[in-house]
Amino acid sequence: MDITIHTTVLPHTDPEASVAFFRDALGFEVRQDVGQGTMRWITVGPPNQPETSILLAPPAADPGVTDDERRTISEMMAKGTYGWILLATRDLNGTFEKVQATDAEVVQEPTDQPYGVRDCAFRDPAGNMIRIQEVS
């Protein structure tokens, strides 16, 4: 079997702020931007990995989502407990400094975790947890 990760989805509430975070703070390229206003589906990804993307999508655009579910999603996003992703870098301290310099919301500075990894964490403008792990 030959399966790869092509795209994962994170919600956004402000497309412009999300694009600025992923493009300017993380250095990702914008690959597609479809829709209008807040109903936009934006594909971003690392320039050196064209086969891997993140789709930034309106969180409750699915017509099958009820009003109660939309409220729950909004509440979870506001608390930062709805969406998250784990990224990797070879230079955690340098990456942390660059992202922090953009006024991104720092959740955790670079830390050696008891389970054997060194990582840091930020929140994107929609409240998604962005964890960045150091790899060798």
Secondary structure, DSSP 4 states (H G I P E B T S, - for coil): ------EEEEE-S-HHHHHHIIIIIT-PEEEEEEEETTEEEEEEE-TT-TT-EEEEE-TT-STT--HHHHHHHHHHHHHT-S-EEEEEES-HHHHHHHHHTTT-EEEEEEEE-TTS-EEEEEE-TT--EEEEEE--
